[in-house]
Structure formats: C-alpha cells, structure tokens
C-alpha cells in the first residue's frame, strides 16, 4: 500500500514530519507528494511550496530504507543529485491507470474522463512531447536529463497542450534545486 498526498500550501514542516513518522509507524512503504496549482496564489505560496519540498527532499534521505518519499519533484531532484538520467518519463498510461469515482478509467488524473484520450494516444503524445521539448529551450536546462519535461498530464491540465512544459513545475523544481546547491555549497565552505 502507498499513499498519495496533495499539498495545498497551508501545511507546516511539523505537520509533514508528523505525517511521515506516523506513516513509518503504520508500515506504509511509499508516500507520493504532489501540489495543487499555485499560479493563482501569491509569492508567499510559492515560497511555502519551496520550503515544503526542500524539507521533504531532506526527509527523503533521513528516512531512506524505512519509507520512500516520492513524487515528480522529489524523484527528479534525486536523479539530479545522483547525476542520473530519467529513463522513463512517468508511469501514467504505461504501467498504471487511474480509476475515477464514476468507474471510468483514464491514463492520468489530470485528464479526467470526458476528453477521449485513450492509452495509445497518451503514450504517443508523451513521445511527441519529449521530441518537441528536446528541441526547445528545455534541453539547455541543467535539470533536463533528470526532468525530461516533467509531468505531461499536469502540462495539459494547466496549458491545454501536451507540447507545453509545465511552467509551475519548472519554477518550483529549479528553485528547490538552487536551494539544494546553495545549502550544499555553504555546507562545503563550513567543512572546508
């Protein structure tokens, strides 16, 4: 069993720590974290998400072996830190599907059940998207190999196009990455 958690920006670091500790106590092996869209909110929400995901990233290593803290942002950061390349963009539509409350099946929660996107089309869109993003400004990003454009479903949900990158994801991912690099650099200076 695993849990998926959507952060709304009003959680505290203490709330997250307590949640992860309780999940460990219950023997839950995986918690996947996502976030609701913050483009309608103020900069304070962005800062809060930045702090929450940075904290979750540090917890990921503190609890390594006991519980996996996962999600697109956390997994991408982990690949970047380890210098690894993402080989599978995401599991949506390939090794998993979503069953909606009305019983309908869709490749991703972001698509809902009324848009007629079936699994084969979804996989073709993912391939087309990677081809497009590799030739756009994304491939010049230092996180490209770990990110590969982020979640296509979220991009479609936010921009209505499978070829667009998810600007919210990019902003948040880049900001957390910069904080990791800054803290690592400051830690290296302190130890040097």
Secondary structure as UniProt FT lines:
FT   STRAND          2..7
FT   HELIX           13..26
FT   STRAND          30..35
FT   TURN            39..40
FT   HELIX           43..62
FT   TURN            63..66
FT   STRAND          68..70
FT   HELIX           72..82
FT   TURN            93..95
FT   STRAND          98..99
FT   TURN            101..102
FT   STRAND          105..106
FT   HELIX           109..111
FT   HELIX           119..134
FT   HELIX           137..140
FT   TURN            142..143
FT   HELIX           144..147
FT   TURN            148..149
FT   HELIX           152..159
FT   TURN            162..163
FT   HELIX           167..191
//
